[in-house]
Amino acid sequence: MQALSRRLGHQSFNQSPAISSLKSIYPLSDHYYGADHPRLGSTLAPKGVGHLVRKGTGGRSSVSGIVAVVFGATGFLGRYVVQQLAKMGSQVLVPFRGSEDSHRHLKLMGDLGQIVPMKYNPRDENSIKAVMAKANVVLNLIGREYETRNYSFEEVNHHMAEQLAMISKEHGGIMRFIQVSCLGASPSSPSRMLMAKAAAEEAVLRELPEATIMRPAVMIGTEDRILNRWAQFAKKYGFLPLYGDGSTKFQPVYVIDVAAAIMAALKDDGTSMGKVYELGGPEIFTMHELAAVMYDTIREWPRYVKVPFPIAKAMTLPREILLNKVPFPLPTPGLFNLDLINAFTSDTVVSENALTFDDLGIVPHKLKGYPIEFLLSYRKGGPQFGSTISERVDPEAFP
């Protein structure tokens, strides 16, 4: 009787409509895909994830059917992507490798149990597979614009992306893969980071031809690594160094627009799969013009020191020489970052025939105004000091 009861119970469990609906939301493979499993063909759904069952009103307490693992979620762009995913009722898996504090700000963005931090080792394939086990969407935001003793440009920007694509390929349940690259990524770029990003794009598309590639330009926002650094340097030293003559052109973009583009591609009917998008802002600035916007916002008299590229590169050499020769980590490079200087030797703008925000139905913000309001905190007289350009602070008027 007990054996018969177990068989009947097992049959009723398998035929449960609740379990069937659960499998439709979390389409997992029935087979273990360990390190010894053969590499399989791509299983990305050709119609994306737009067909998944959605329950609720559409807010963060709803169920979108998306279980997204966001690699690089603790970075600059990551916080905005996690917020957008949680806002639509998705479960977000947040892999982290550092301190328990690195993801604390993300847990507040979703409902209870919606943001799931998971500690992992990016060099351990089984650790990555454990993080991705129940996901149906993978977003790779991992990137680094400087090298450390432990991680090179090639490992962070290329090999990790290739590994994620290979694991997603053999997973069996991944419906969308979005790789975030950089505008200007090219095998012939003077920047090693941009060369590694180009190699990552090629590797991802080789493993997953249906993957979507996003190439954002220099991103601007509250936690950015360009205007904040410029403002801090200008406030501390009273001037701002410009590489070359400050005529290098680039197309800065608001970070929230980049997150919106990723979400638009994720929610479509699969039209963005297998495509590359170049995400640049609506305006093109030279380095000098963007610095002038920064000075105008913080209400300081602009003072520039033009540093020729050879001299700027020479100033970065001590760190580059000592990086792998000393038994301790070196400080993070700020303005004088060799690879960043190499990247600024050539213009970085959206290509003429590239897919852009327009193809995703998004109108990007202009840079002046709301996107750079965070610079108000650098005003010497307080955020509300002065109302016109003529009332900018003269640094010589202060002790």
C-alpha positions, 0 to 999 in steps of 0.5 A: 500500500505504501508503494502504491501511495508513493506511485500515485503521489508521484503521478499526481505531482508530475501532472500538477498544473502548478508545476507545469506553469512553473516550468513555463516560467523557469524553462530549465534543462532536465540535464546536468550541464557540468564541466564535462558536458559537451558544448551544445548548440545555441538554445536562445529563443528566437522570439525573445522573452516577450511571450512569458506569462505576466501576472499583476499590475506591472509594478515591482510586486508583479511577476514578469516571468524574467529571472535575470542574472546581471553580471557586473550589477554592482557597477555604475550601469548595473544599479540602473539596470537592476532597478529597471528589472525590479520595477517590472517585477523580475527576479534579479540574481546579483553575482558578487565577488567582493564585500557583502556591502557591495550589493546592499544598495541593490536589495532596496530596489525590489520587493522581498526576495526579488533581488538575490545576491549570490557570491561567486568566483569569476574564475570558477566555471562551476560557480558561474553555473550555480549562479545561472542555474535558474536564470532565463536571461543573462546580462553581462555588464562586466568591464574595467578601464584599468588593470590590476595585479589580479585582473588584466584587460583581456581577462575582464573584458574578453575572456569572462564574456566568452565564458559566460556565452559558452555557459549560456549556450549549454545551459538549455534555458537561456532566452536572451543574452545581452553583452554591454561593450563600448563605443569605439570597440575595435581590433585596431583601437589604440586602447587595450580595453577597446580591443578586448571589448571588440574581441568579446563581441566576436566571441559572444556572437560566435557562441550565441549568434542571437545575442544582442550587443550594446555599445554605450558611449562615455556614460554620464550620471551621478556615479560617473567616472569622468565629470566627477573626476574632473570636478574633484580635480578642478576643486582640489588643484584649481585647474583641469588638465586636457589631453592633447589640445582638448579637441578629441570628440566623443558623444556622452550619453546619460546612463539612464538612457543606456539602461532604458535601451537594454530594457527595450531590447529585452522586452521586444519580440526578438527584433533586437536579437543578433544586432549591435546597437551604438548608444551615443547621446544626441550631442557631440562634444570635444573634451574642451567643450564638455569641460566648459559645461562642467565648469559652468555647472559648478560655477568656477572660472575655467582654468585649463592646462593642455598636456600633450599626449606623449607627456600624459602617457609618460606620467602614467609609466610608473604605475604601468612599470610597477603594476606586476613587480610589487607585492601589493596593489597600486592606487587606482588611476584617476585622470592619468590612466594610460589606457584612457589616454590612448582611447582619447587619442581618437574620436569616439562617435556613433557610426553613420549607419549604426543601429541607435536609440531610434531603433529601440524607440528611445529619445536620449536626454540632452546632457545639460540640465537634469543629467548633470545636476549632481555637479551642483554639489561641487559649488563652493557657495552651495547648490543654490549659489548664483543664478547666472554665469556672471555670478560664478565664483572666482577662486581668487576671491576665497582664502 
